[in-house]
Amino acid sequence: MVHGTGGDELHQLDLNLQPNEASGLLTLENDALLETHGWEFAFWAVLDEGRVEDCVAVVGHERGTPINEGWQIERLNARLKNDPGKTEDAESVARYGGRVYVFGSHFGSKDGPLQPKRGFVARFRESDVEHVTGEAAVEMEISRKSFAIHRIVNDALKAGGPALVPLGQRSEEAFIGKTIERGEDKGKAWAGLVREGDYPINVEGAAFRAYGALLLGLRFPVSAEGLPILVELEGIERLFGPGDGLPRVMGFWVVDAVGRGGTMAGVRDLALSDNGDGEELHLVTGNIDSRDKGSVLLGDYQGGGRIWWQSAPAP
C-alpha cells in the first residue's frame, strides 16, 4: 500500500501479512483503540484470500515516528456471532452507523462458475474493538444469503438499468451457464436464483452515503460504452435481520472514467468524502479482470483499461 503525506510525497509500505493482498482500506475512527496501540492514525484493511473472519487487519502508524517508519500491521482477532458457512474473497470495506461492513466480491474464479462463498456481507461494531489482537477482540456477524445481491441487482438492471455491454458467449457459459447447471445438478437451495440472461456481478468497491444508502462499485458488468457502474442500495442491514428481508436497488450511476487511452474499465475501489459543499466521490477504475490469470472475461473483452483516479461531486 502507499500512503501520502500531502503534496506529491508518497511512501510505500509492504503489507507483510498473509494472505498479503489488501483489497480495501478504511480510516479507523476508534480513538480509544488508537490510544491503546499508540497509533496516531490507522486503517482497516481487508485481504481477499481466506475466510472473512481471518482477513480483516489494521495498518497503524506509531505516534511520534516519521511517516516512512513506525508502521504496524495486526490481524483482527474476530469471533463469529453466527456460522454462515465458508466465506472467501473480501473485496471492500465501508462504515455506517458505527459498524464496519466487509463485502465479498459476489463473483467466481477466473473461469467460473459463480461461488456462493464469495457472496457475503460481514459487519462488526467498531467501538467494541478494545485491542486488535486481544482474545476474541470483536464479534463479527456474517450474512451469506446465496445470490441475494446477484438477484436483486440483475432484476433491477433488467427493469430499468443502464444498457450493458453484451455478455460474451464464453463468459455467459462460464459464469451463468455453469452456475445454473451446478445448482440444478447438486440440488442446491439457491438453485433458480441465477437465471439465463443474467450478468455475473463482481463487487470491488463500497461506500455509504450520509443518509445510509450504500454504493457498490462493480468491476463487471460495465455499460454498453464500456464505462464503470455503481449500484445504489438502501436497507443493507436487512440482510442481518430475521426473515427474508433484502435490500432494494435505488438506482445506478454510470461513471465517465475509463482511463487515458482506455476503452473499457470497471470499478477497482471507491470512497465518499464530505468536501464542505456535499459529498464527493473518489473512484479508481481499471481492467475488468486480472490480466495474468487466464481470465474468461478478458478472453471476451480485450479493451481493458488503465488504473486511474477520478474525483467528482456525488449527485
Secondary structure by P-SEA (a helix, b strand, c coil): ccccccccbbbbbbcccccccccbbbbbccaaaaaaacccbbbbbbbccccccccbbbbbbccccccccbbbbbbbbcccccccccccccccccccccbbbbbccccccccccccccccbbbbbcccccccccccccbbbbbbbccaaaaaaaaaaaaacccccccccaaaaaaccaaaaaaaaaacccccccccccbbbbbbccccccccbbbbbbbcccccccbbbbbbbbccccccccccbbbbbbcbbbbbcccccccccccccccccccccccbbbbbccccccccccccaaaaaccbbbbbbbbbbbcc
